[in-house]
Amino acid sequence: MNRLGSRPRQRTIFAPNAMTVMKLKFFLSLLIFSFSISGFSQNDSLKTVLGKLGKQPIETPVSKETTQQNPNVPGKVDIIADTAIVNLDKSTRRFKETKGYRIQIFLGSVDHAKVERNKYLSLGLPYSIYSKQIVPEQALQIGDFINRMEMEKHLKVIEKYYPKAFGVVSFIEPPKFVAGKK
């Protein structure tokens, strides 16, 4: 007996019954089995896609030139893929919006914006034109400039045709990189 005159507590030990142990083993084995299946299925995904398209994967032998390494010559990587895979890759690719600058050349009604757009296109300037709704009017903006300095340089060219044109901060299309000549 303790100081207060009551009996000391006895600890109860949890002993799982056989059914609980069986359930635990079953769920663990099911979990391990599902991970192993998903791991094997990822290895065959390209073959499955090509099989559905009725194509065979292209395998190129490794030549002696590719195995030799010369530190003074830059490397070259050739990626050979089926056109269906390339088209699928291009269609699913999404670009994030890029913050940049455009030149606004017009702000007015929708009808006047259409007329002004046609006038701009007839000039044959190399900048893309975008129509943006600023309720209740329509704005015409041109170009996709990454920085303000580039926008101001092109603004001087545009001011010959549109003296009231000005630069605005906008979301632009990502720049298109062209492979340079070597």
Rosetta blueprint (number, residue, H / E / L):
1 M L
2 N L
3 R L
4 L L
5 G L
6 S L
7 R L
8 P L
9 R L
10 Q L
11 R L
12 T L
13 I L
14 F L
15 A L
16 P L
17 N L
18 A H
19 M H
20 T H
21 V H
22 M H
23 K H
24 L H
25 K H
26 F H
27 F H
28 L H
29 S H
30 L H
31 L H
32 I H
33 F H
34 S H
35 F H
36 S H
37 I H
38 S H
39 G H
40 F H
41 S H
42 Q H
43 N H
44 D L
45 S H
46 L H
47 K H
48 T H
49 V H
50 L H
51 G H
52 K H
53 L H
54 G L
55 K L
56 Q L
57 P L
58 I L
59 E L
60 T L
61 P L
62 V L
63 S L
64 K H
65 E H
66 T H
67 T H
68 Q L
69 Q L
70 N L
71 P L
72 N L
73 V L
74 P L
75 G L
76 K L
77 V L
78 D L
79 I L
80 I L
81 A L
82 D L
83 T H
84 A H
85 I H
86 V H
87 N H
88 L H
89 D H
90 K H
91 S H
92 T H
93 R L
94 R L
95 F L
96 K L
97 E L
98 T E
99 K E
100 G E
101 Y E
102 R E
103 I E
104 Q E
105 I E
106 F E
107 L E
108 G E
109 S L
110 V H
111 D H
112 H H
113 A H
114 K H
115 V H
116 E H
117 R H
118 N H
119 K H
120 Y H
121 L H
122 S H
123 L H
124 G L
125 L L
126 P L
127 Y L
128 S L
129 I E
130 Y E
131 S E
132 K E
133 Q E
134 I E
135 V L
136 P L
137 E E
138 Q E
139 A E
140 L E
141 Q E
142 I E
143 G E
144 D E
145 F E
146 I L
147 N L
148 R H
149 M H
150 E H
151 M H
152 E H
153 K H
154 H H
155 L H
156 K H
157 V H
158 I H
159 E L
160 K L
161 Y L
162 Y L
163 P L
164 K L
165 A L
166 F E
167 G E
168 V E
169 V E
170 S E
171 F E
172 I E
173 E L
174 P L
175 P L
176 K L
177 F L
178 V L
179 A L
180 G L
181 K L
182 K L
